[in-house]
Amino acid sequence: MTALLRVFAVLIAIRGLTDVFKPLGAGSTMVFFGQLLPATSPVGPIVGVFMLVYTYGLWFKRPFALPMGIVYALFATLNIILFYLFQPLPGGYGLPAYLVFAAVGIGVSWGAVFLLRRELIRTGKS
């Protein structure tokens, strides 16, 4: 399970890095609670730094990462649902592709929380 937790940490870190560098043109615009923000918005880098601190905690199995993970998983879940409700799907993407994206995004977010919690309990750090 530790290997899967580390894979999730790497995936979240990559996503966090794209958010940090959004003002420099990395990826697309930032989605915040279903709304597209301009690339110059400071929200992307702020969320990205939060995600990078969280992934540090995931990688080293630190207790502080558990509440951060819950906040991040709630944010990611809401973002995915609200984006679908408020924005048209990007060109070329149909509902099936978006459902795969949603399943991966929500699964990795909550899966990391679940695995970290199990690891913290197992090691007596909770």
Buried (B, 14 or more C-beta within 10 A) or exposed (E): EEEEBBBBBEBBBEBBBBBBBBBEEBEEBBBBEBEBBEBEBEBBBEBBEBBBBBBBBBBEBBEEBBEBBBEBBEBBBEBBBBBBEEEEEEEEEEEEEBEEBBEEBBEBBBBBBBBBBEBBEEEEEE
